[in-house]
């Protein structure tokens, strides 16, 4: 089957998956009842769990679900939107390619036969999709879409202050599409309370999110047989173990961590211990007992009242622990040990092999250590004292059945993944520029990108900005604040959302390329060149030059060799000069700054749809126009489903027309939605879908192999009987 057949097959598969997930999209979505092959019944609105529960035979279906799973592991959001957007892209691609079969092949491709011609065409489309994503899409997002970004931070200063009301709106919208209507408000509030209890300071968001995301299983406990409303937050850490020895102690308790048995062994790995008589054996046992007793006595002398062990300790250790009043928790998992170390900075105790001196060097204090009983299970509840920005708290998630508890656990874990991405800058491949009269050239780091050329140009001519980007931002500060206050009041009543005006200090990064005043020069060691964005799709003369208002931008290279960019990056000292203005300019990669959000209800999709169409109207290259139009039209598939049940002024056509009119007249977009969604999450979803589509259209052949029935062997043979 050629690539064209693979696309048609992929469309059929995507439509089947879209039918499953489209019914549970948005706050008014329904729950889907799914029966697993094991007989277990799943009732959920979580797209990721629904797709993972499907028993898929078609290889393209498995490819799509694998792409969704890979995206969810990083971002925790967007499974349903992924399938819907991919399905609309495939529909549009099939319609476009039927009309423009011959125009989608580069002129210098030698075609031999219909099959080879078809394969070349789809390979070209796959490459065009990725080129559009890494070059033009990032440019549109940074230059146009960023004007509408709001922020969950109440102040744009370096010391970010999180606005709790905005944070609650963000979580409300997130859980509204994953948790049942009866519980989503409660779970959202529980998540919000947990976050603010766990963050010690304003600047510790990233560390807290990273730790909770990596160790969510150890920071949560599921309890069945209780109503969801019994879920709560406990201060400290709950270990999924019971005490081997429990000796109550008051006040602060000093604890030690061991990863080996305290009782010495007769021999270590790689050696042997030879006993020649019964007396030697008894002497050795006596020495082991005395040494174990001395170690436990040393723990008591250092006021260690709690011993945490990753291995099971021998009975002799347990015996002396009871005598010395030391509480013991053993058989802790490696994840629990790692979590304790990250929170407290505690290092495992190193036991001397032969010395009789037992110096206890690494200990930590805990506020309390007590048993915890949840239903019929017993746990260890520790009040750890944190040495990092994360204050340990544990989520106790209750539910009448195990399936509901697992759904809430998955939704909460996904929320932390989403927030982890939201609270850090997301680098784009588009370069921005600042002017500096006293600029001193410094090495810039080129980030690993597929291409290193980009220009703020259309139709072969460079569009010159009216003023420097920094001056422009400062000059429009008051205007933008006024605009966003109006925007905020029309979208989120009673909540004043601050705009993202002062972007985080851009990281000056190595670049094998530098952006000019309006364009990014495609630089080489031998020549200086300014390339139009649309030229990225052309296999034409590479010596084309562009000028802007008779201003020539030069890039100076001194003893520079440009290797093929690979790995994490290369060091390349570059200096950009303007021969007319006499000023030097430093370039840095643009980014979607931490905390950027947009109102829910299709705002991101409609805005990007509008700006992409405006861009492709000015671009004369058919390939860029085709890809841009394809993506722009497919983006509307999400808001169409969101407003499918609406009537009158709230129907999609009415909302769409009002949005276009607002954008054309520079007015704020209105809406009746009060939730917020992450911009970086939306952008990452879009790029993940485009990469998945590029993978699908590059498939030349799909071979179906029927699985052979597995042979079942009788466990009891005649000989055993």
C-alpha positions in Angstrom: 0.0 0.0 0.0 1.5 3.4 -1.0 1.5 6.4 1.2 -1.7 7.6 -0.3 -3.4 4.4 0.8 -1.8 4.8 4.2 -3.3 8.2 4.6 -6.8 7.0 3.6 -6.5 4.1 6.1 -5.2 6.5 8.7 -8.2 8.7 8.2 -10.6 5.8 8.7 -8.8 4.8 11.9 -8.7 8.4 13.1 -12.5 8.9 12.4 -13.2 5.8 14.5 -11.1 7.1 17.4 -12.7 10.6 17.0 -16.1 9.0 17.4 -15.1 7.6 20.7 -13.5 10.7 22.2 -15.5 13.6 20.6 -18.6 12.8 22.8 -16.7 13.6 26.0 -14.9 16.8 25.0 -15.4 19.9 27.0 -17.2 20.6 30.3 -20.5 19.3 28.8 -19.0 16.1 27.5 -20.5 12.8 28.5 -18.7 9.8 30.1 -17.8 6.8 27.9 -18.5 3.3 29.0 -15.7 0.9 27.9 -15.3 -2.8 28.6 -11.7 -4.0 28.7 -10.6 -7.4 27.4 -10.2 -8.5 31.0 -14.0 -7.9 31.6 -13.3 -4.7 33.7 -15.7 -1.9 33.0 -14.3 1.6 32.6 -16.6 4.7 32.8 -14.5 7.8 32.1 -14.1 11.1 30.4 -10.3 10.9 30.3 -9.2 10.6 26.7 -5.9 9.1 27.6 -7.4 6.3 29.7 -10.1 5.6 27.1 -7.5 5.2 24.3 -5.2 3.1 26.4 -8.1 0.7 27.3 -8.9 0.0 23.6 -7.8 -3.3 22.1 -6.3 -2.1 18.8 -5.4 -4.4 15.9 -4.7 -1.9 13.1 -1.1 -0.8 13.1 -1.9 2.8 12.3 -4.3 2.9 15.2 -1.4 1.7 17.5 0.9 4.4 16.0 -1.7 7.1 16.8 -2.3 5.9 20.3 1.5 5.6 20.9 1.9 9.2 19.8 -0.9 10.3 22.1 0.7 8.4 25.0 4.1 9.9 24.3 2.6 13.4 24.3 0.7 12.7 27.6 3.8 11.4 29.4 5.3 14.9 28.9 2.4 17.3 29.1 -0.4 15.4 30.8 -3.1 17.0 28.6 -4.7 16.9 25.2 -5.5 13.3 24.3 -9.0 14.0 22.9 -7.9 17.2 21.2 -4.9 15.3 19.7 -7.2 12.8 17.9 -9.7 15.4 16.8 -7.1 17.7 15.3 -5.3 14.8 13.7 -8.5 13.6 12.1 -9.3 17.1 10.7 -5.8 17.3 9.3 -6.1 14.0 7.5 -9.5 15.0 6.1 -8.1 18.3 4.8 -4.9 16.6 3.5 -6.9 14.1 1.5 -9.1 16.8 0.0 -6.1 19.0 -0.9 -4.0 16.3 -2.4 -6.8 15.1 -4.6 -6.9 18.5 -6.2 -3.2 19.3 -6.3 -1.5 16.0 -7.0 1.0 17.3 -9.5 1.8 20.6 -7.9 3.1 19.1 -4.6 6.3 17.7 -6.1 9.5 19.7 -6.3 10.6 20.4 -9.8 14.0 18.7 -9.4 12.6 15.4 -8.3 13.1 12.8 -11.0 9.9 10.7 -11.2 9.9 7.2 -12.6 6.5 5.6 -12.6 3.3 6.3 -10.7 4.3 4.6 -7.5 7.6 6.4 -7.2 5.9 9.7 -8.0 3.3 9.1 -5.3 6.0 8.3 -2.7 8.0 11.4 -3.5 4.9 13.5 -3.2 4.0 12.3 0.3 7.6 12.5 1.4 7.6 16.1 0.3 4.4 16.8 2.2 5.9 15.2 5.3 9.0 17.4 5.1 6.8 20.5 4.4 4.8 19.8 7.5 7.9 19.7 9.7 9.5 22.7 8.1 6.3 24.7 8.5 6.2 23.7 12.2 9.8 24.6 13.1 9.9 27.8 11.1 6.7 29.6 10.2 4.5 28.4 13.1 7.0 29.5 15.7 7.2 32.9 14.0 3.4 33.4 13.9 3.1 32.3 17.6 5.9 34.7 18.7 5.0 37.7 16.6 1.2 37.6 16.6 -0.4 35.1 18.9 1.7 36.3 21.9 -0.2 39.6 21.8 -3.2 37.9 23.4 -1.4 36.0 26.1 -2.5 36.4 29.7 -0.6 35.2 32.8 -1.4 33.3 35.9 1.1 35.6 37.7 -0.3 38.7 39.3 2.8 40.7 38.6 5.3 40.5 35.7 8.3 41.1 37.8 11.2 38.7 38.2 9.8 37.5 41.5 6.6 36.0 40.2 3.6 36.0 42.4 1.0 33.5 41.6 -2.6 34.7 41.4 -4.7 32.1 43.2 -8.0 33.0 41.5 -6.4 32.6 38.1 -4.8 29.3 39.2 -8.2 28.0 40.3 -9.7 28.9 36.9 -6.9 27.0 35.2 -7.5 23.9 37.3 -11.3 24.1 37.0 -11.0 24.0 33.2 -8.5 21.1 33.3 -10.5 18.8 35.6 -13.8 19.8 33.8 -12.8 17.6 30.9 -11.5 14.6 32.9 -13.6 14.2 36.1 -17.3 13.6 36.4 -19.5 16.7 37.0 -20.3 15.6 40.5 -16.6 15.6 41.6 -14.6 17.9 39.3 -15.1 21.0 41.5 -14.0 19.2 44.6 -11.0 17.6 43.0 -10.0 20.9 41.5 -10.1 22.6 44.9 -8.3 19.7 46.5 -5.5 20.1 43.9 -5.3 23.9 44.4 -5.1 23.5 48.2 -2.4 20.8 47.8 -0.3 23.0 45.6 -0.3 26.0 47.9 0.4 23.8 51.0 3.4 22.3 49.2 5.1 25.4 47.9 7.4 27.1 50.4 8.1 30.2 48.4 7.1 32.1 45.3 10.1 30.9 43.3 9.9 27.2 44.1 7.2 26.2 41.6 9.4 24.3 39.2 11.1 22.2 41.8 7.9 21.4 43.5 6.2 20.4 40.2 9.1 18.3 39.2 9.3 16.4 42.4 5.5 15.7 42.6 5.4 14.7 38.9 8.3 12.3 39.4 7.1 10.8 42.7 3.3 11.2 42.5 2.8 7.5 43.4 4.7 8.0 46.7 2.9 11.3 47.5 -0.6 9.9 47.2 -2.6 7.1 48.8 -5.8 5.5 47.3 -8.5 4.3 49.6 -11.6 2.4 48.4 -14.9 2.0 50.1 -15.2 5.7 51.1 -17.0 8.6 49.4 -14.9 11.0 47.3 -15.6 13.8 49.8 -13.5 12.0 52.4 -10.4 12.7 50.3 -8.0 15.0 52.2 -4.5 16.3 52.5 -2.1 15.1 55.2 1.0 17.0 56.2 4.2 15.0 55.9 4.9 11.8 54.0 2.9 8.5 54.1 5.0 5.4 53.5 3.2 2.5 52.0 4.6 0.2 54.7 3.9 -0.8 58.3 6.3 -0.6 61.3 8.6 -3.5 61.9 9.3 -2.0 65.3 7.4 0.9 66.8 8.5 2.8 69.8 6.6 6.1 70.4 8.8 9.1 71.0 8.0 12.7 71.7 9.4 15.9 70.2 11.6 16.0 67.2 12.9 12.6 66.2 16.3 12.0 64.6 16.3 9.5 61.8 18.9 7.5 59.9 18.7 5.8 56.5 20.4 2.5 55.6 20.5 0.6 52.3 22.2 -2.5 53.7 21.8 -4.9 56.5 23.2 -3.7 59.8 24.1 -7.2 60.9 27.5 -8.3 59.4 27.5 -11.3 57.2 29.9 -14.2 57.4 31.3 -13.3 54.0 30.9 -10.6 51.4 30.4 -11.0 47.7 33.5 -12.3 45.9 35.0 -13.8 49.1 34.6 -16.9 51.2 34.7 -17.5 55.0 36.3 -20.8 56.1 35.4 -22.3 59.4 37.5 -25.2 60.7 35.7 -26.0 63.9 32.5 -25.5 65.9 34.4 -23.1 68.2 35.3 -20.8 65.3 31.6 -20.8 64.2 30.4 -19.8 67.7 33.1 -17.2 68.0 32.1 -15.7 64.7 28.5 -15.6 65.7 29.4 -13.9 69.0 31.4 -11.3 67.1 28.5 -10.6 64.8 26.1 -10.2 67.8 28.5 -7.8 69.6 29.0 -5.7 66.5 25.3 -5.5 65.8 24.6 -4.6 69.4 27.3 -1.9 69.3 25.9 -0.3 66.1 22.4 -0.2 67.5 23.8 1.2 70.8 25.6 3.9 68.8 22.3 4.8 67.1 20.8 5.3 70.5 23.7 7.4 71.7 23.3 9.7 68.8 19.6 10.0 69.7 18.5 8.2 66.5 14.9 7.1 67.2 13.9 6.1 63.7 15.7 3.7 61.3 14.5 3.7 57.7 15.8 0.7 55.7 15.5 -0.2 52.0 16.2 -3.9 52.8 14.8 -6.4 55.3 16.9 -6.4 58.5 17.7 -9.7 60.2 15.9 -10.6 63.4 18.9 -9.7 65.5 18.7 -6.1 64.3 15.0 -6.0 65.1 15.7 -7.4 68.6 18.4 -4.8 69.5 16.2 -2.0 68.0 13.4 -3.0 70.5 15.9 -3.0 73.3 17.3 0.4 72.4 13.9 2.1 71.7 14.6 2.5 68.0 11.6 2.5 65.6 12.3 0.5 62.4 10.6 0.7 59.0 12.1 -1.7 56.5 11.6 -2.8 52.8 11.1 0.7 51.5 11.1 1.0 47.8 13.8 2.7 45.8 11.3 5.4 44.9 10.5 6.1 48.5 14.2 6.2 49.5 14.8 8.6 46.6 11.9 10.8 47.7 13.1 11.0 51.3 16.6 11.9 50.1 15.3 14.7 47.8 13.2 16.2 50.6 15.6 16.0 53.5 19.0 15.8 51.8 19.7 12.7 53.9 22.5 10.3 52.8 22.5 6.6 53.5 24.4 5.5 56.6 27.8 4.0 55.7 28.7 1.2 58.2 32.4 0.5 58.9 33.6 -3.0 58.0 36.2 -3.6 60.6 36.4 -0.5 62.9 34.9 -0.6 66.3 34.1 3.1 66.1 30.6 3.8 64.7 30.3 7.5 63.9 26.8 8.4 62.8 27.4 11.3 60.4 24.2 11.6 58.4 20.9 12.1 60.2 17.8 14.2 59.8 15.0 15.4 62.0 11.3 14.5 61.6 8.5 16.3 63.4 6.6 13.1 64.2 6.5 9.4 63.4 3.2 7.6 63.9 1.0 4.8 62.5 -1.8 5.7 60.1 -4.8 3.4 59.5 -6.9 4.0 56.3 -9.7 1.5 56.2 -8.0 -1.9 56.8 -4.5 -0.9 55.7 -1.7 0.4 58.0 0.8 3.0 56.9 3.7 5.0 58.4 3.1 8.7 58.7 6.3 10.8 58.8 6.5 14.5 59.4 9.7 15.2 57.3 11.4 18.6 57.7 12.2 19.7 54.1 15.5 21.3 53.0 14.1 22.2 49.6 11.3 24.4 48.3 8.8 21.5 48.5 7.0 21.1 51.8 5.9 17.4 51.9 2.2 16.7 52.0 0.3 13.6 50.9 -2.9 13.3 49.0 -5.4 10.7 50.4 -7.8 10.0 47.5 -11.0 8.2 48.4 -13.6 6.6 46.3 -16.3 3.9 46.4 -14.5 1.7 43.9 -10.9 1.3 42.8 -11.6 2.4 39.2 -12.8 5.9 40.4 -9.8 6.3 42.6 -7.5 5.5 39.8 -9.2 8.0 37.5 -8.8 10.7 40.1 -5.1 9.8 40.6 -4.5 9.9 36.9 -6.2 13.3 36.5 -4.3 14.8 39.4 -1.0 13.4 38.1 -1.8 14.8 34.7 -2.5 18.2 36.2 1.0 18.3 37.7 2.5 17.4 34.4 0.5 20.2 32.8 1.6 22.7 35.4 5.2 21.6 35.2 5.2 22.6 31.5 3.3 25.8 32.2 5.7 27.1 34.9 8.8 27.0 32.7 9.7 28.9 29.5 9.1 27.0 26.3 11.8 27.8 23.7 10.8 28.5 20.1 13.0 28.3 17.0 12.3 31.9 16.1 15.0 34.4 17.0 14.3 37.8 18.4 16.7 40.7 18.6 17.6 43.6 20.9 19.8 46.6 20.2 22.8 47.5 22.3 25.1 50.4 21.5 27.8 48.8 23.7 27.3 45.3 22.6 30.3 43.0 23.0 30.2 39.8 20.9 29.9 36.7 23.0 29.5 33.0 22.2 25.9 32.1 21.6 24.6 28.6 21.9 22.7 27.3 18.9 19.8 25.2 20.1 19.3 21.9 18.3 16.8 22.8 15.5 16.1 21.2 12.2 16.9 24.4 10.4 18.7 27.6 11.2 17.1 30.1 8.9 14.0 32.2 9.4 13.0 35.7 8.3 10.2 38.1 9.2 9.4 38.5 5.5 6.5 38.0 3.1 6.4 38.0 -0.7 10.2 38.3 -0.9 10.4 41.7 0.8 11.3 42.3 4.4 8.6 44.0 6.5 10.5 46.4 8.7 9.1 47.0 12.2 8.4 50.6 13.2 10.7 50.5 16.1 12.9 48.3 18.2 11.1 45.5 20.0 12.1 46.6 23.4 11.1 50.2 22.8 7.8 48.9 21.2 7.0 46.9 24.3 7.6 49.8 26.6 5.7 52.2 24.4 2.7 50.0 24.3 2.6 49.1 27.9 -0.2 51.3 28.9 -2.2 50.4 25.8 -1.8 46.7 26.4 -2.7 46.9 30.1 -6.0 48.7 29.1 -6.7 46.2 26.4 -6.2 43.2 28.7 -8.2 44.7 31.5 -11.1 45.0 29.0 -10.3 41.5 27.7 -10.2 40.1 31.2 -13.5 41.6 32.2 -15.2 40.3 29.1 -13.9 36.8 29.6 -13.3 36.2 33.2 -15.6 38.4 35.3 -14.4 39.4 38.8 -10.9 38.3 38.0 -8.3 40.8 36.8 -5.8 38.9 34.7 -2.4 40.5 34.2 -0.8 40.4 30.8 2.5 38.9 30.1 4.3 42.1 29.1 7.8 41.8 30.6 8.9 38.5 29.3 11.5 36.6 31.4 15.0 37.7 30.8 15.9 36.0 27.5 18.6 33.5 27.7 21.4 34.6 25.5 22.0 31.4 23.7 24.6 30.1 21.1 23.5 30.5 17.7 24.9 29.5 14.4 22.5 32.1 13.0 21.6 35.6 14.0 18.4 37.5 13.4 18.7 40.9 11.6 16.5 43.8 12.1 13.6 42.1 10.5 14.9 38.8 9.3 17.1 36.0 10.2 20.2 35.7 8.0 21.0 32.2 6.7 24.7 32.4 7.5 27.6 30.4 6.1 31.3 30.7 6.5 31.7 32.1 3.0 28.7 34.4 2.4 26.1 36.5 4.1 22.5 36.0 3.1 19.0 37.0 4.2 16.4 34.4 3.4 12.6 34.8 3.2 10.5 32.4 5.3 8.7 31.2 2.2 12.1 30.4 0.5 12.4 27.4 2.9 10.0 25.6 0.6 11.9 26.4 -2.6 14.7 24.4 -4.2 15.8 27.4 -6.1 18.9 29.5 -6.4 20.5 29.8 -3.0 22.2 33.1 -3.8 19.0 35.1 -3.7 19.4 38.3 -1.7 16.9 40.7 -0.1 17.2 44.3 1.1 15.1 46.5 3.3 15.1 50.3 2.9 18.7 50.1 1.5 19.9 48.9 4.9 22.4 46.1 4.6 22.9 43.8 7.5 26.2 42.0 7.7 27.3 39.1 9.8 31.0 38.9 10.7 32.7 35.5 11.2 36.1 35.3 12.6 37.9 32.0 12.3 34.6 30.2 12.3 33.9 26.7 10.9 30.3 25.6 11.0 30.0 21.8 11.6 26.7 20.0 11.2 24.6 20.8 14.2 24.0 17.8 16.3 23.6 16.8 19.9 22.8 19.6 22.3 24.5 22.5 20.5 27.7 24.1 19.3 29.6 27.1 20.4 29.8 29.8 17.7 30.9 33.4 18.3 28.8 35.6 16.0 28.5 39.4 15.7 25.7 41.2 13.8 26.3 44.7 12.5 24.2 47.3 10.8 26.4 49.3 8.4 23.8 52.1 8.3 22.9 52.5 11.9 26.3 51.6 13.3 24.7 49.6 16.2 25.2 46.0 17.2 22.4 43.7 17.9 22.2 40.6 20.1 19.9 37.8 19.2 18.2 35.3 21.4 15.6 32.6 20.9 12.1 33.6 21.6 9.9 31.6 23.9 6.5 31.1 25.4 7.1 32.4 28.8 6.1 30.6 32.0 2.6 31.2 33.1 1.1 32.2 29.7 -2.6 31.2 29.4 -5.6 31.9 27.2 -9.4 31.6 27.9 -10.9 28.2 27.2 -13.5 27.7 24.6 -11.4 27.7 21.4 -9.6 31.0 21.8 -6.2 29.5 21.0 -7.5 27.7 17.9 -9.5 30.7 16.5 -6.6 33.1 17.1 -4.0 30.8 15.5 -6.5 30.1 12.6 -6.9 33.8 12.0 -3.1 34.6 12.0 -2.1 31.6 9.9 -4.7 32.5 7.2 -3.4 36.1 7.2 0.1 34.9 6.8 -0.5 32.4 4.0 -2.5 35.1 2.1 0.7 37.1 1.8 3.0 34.1 1.0 3.1 33.2 -2.7 4.6 29.8 -2.3 2.0 27.1 -2.9 3.5 24.6 -0.5 3.6 27.0 2.4 0.1 28.2 1.5 -1.2 24.6 1.3 0.2 23.6 4.7 -0.8 26.8 6.4 -4.3 26.7 5.1 -4.5 23.0 6.0 -3.5 23.6 9.7 -5.6 26.8 10.0 -8.8 25.0 8.8 -8.1 21.9 10.9 -7.8 24.1 14.1 -11.4 25.0 13.9 -12.4 21.4 14.4 -12.0 21.7 18.1 -14.2 24.7 18.7 -16.8 23.3 16.4 -17.2 20.3 18.7 -17.1 22.5 21.8 -20.0 24.6 20.5 -21.9 21.7 18.8 -24.7 21.7 21.3 -25.0 25.5 21.5 -27.8 27.4 19.7 -28.5 31.0 18.8 -25.8 33.5 19.7 -23.7 30.8 21.3 -23.5 28.6 18.3 -20.1 28.2 16.6 -20.9 30.3 13.5 -21.9 33.2 15.6 -18.9 32.9 18.0 -16.6 32.6 15.0 -18.0 35.7 13.2 -17.8 37.8 16.4 -14.2 36.6 17.0 -13.1 37.6 13.5 -14.8 40.9 13.7 -13.1 41.6 17.1 -9.7 40.7 15.6 -10.1 42.8 12.5 -11.2 45.8 14.5 -8.5 45.3 17.3 -11.2 44.7 19.9 -11.0 42.1 22.7 -12.6 38.8 22.0 -15.7 38.2 24.1 -16.9 34.9 25.5 -18.9 33.3 28.2 -16.2 30.8 29.3 -14.5 31.5 32.6 -11.7 28.9 32.5 -8.1 29.2 31.4 -5.8 26.8 29.6 -2.0 26.6 29.2 -0.6 28.2 26.0 2.6 26.0 26.1 0.4 22.9 26.4 -1.6 23.9 23.4 1.5 24.7 21.4 3.1 21.3 22.3 -0.1 19.5 21.4 -0.1 21.2 18.0 3.5 20.3 17.3 3.0 16.7 18.5 0.1 16.2 16.1 2.1 17.6 13.2 5.0 15.3 13.9 2.5 12.3 14.1 1.0 13.3 10.8 4.4 13.6 9.2 5.2 10.1 10.4 1.9 8.8 9.0 2.3 10.3 5.5 5.8 9.0 5.2 4.6 5.4 5.5 5.1 3.6 2.1 3.8 0.2 3.0 1.7 -1.4 5.7 1.9 -5.2 5.8 -0.9 -6.9 7.7 0.1 -10.1 9.4 -2.5 -12.2 11.1 -1.5 -13.4 14.6 -1.1 -17.1 15.0 -3.2 -18.5 17.9 -1.0 -19.1 20.9 -0.5 -22.7 21.8 -1.8 -23.6 25.3 0.3 -26.1 27.1 -1.1 -28.4 29.8 0.5 -27.4 33.1 0.3 -31.0 34.4 1.9 -33.6 32.3 1.3 -37.3 32.5 4.7 -37.8 34.2 3.8 -35.4 36.9 0.5 -37.2 37.5 
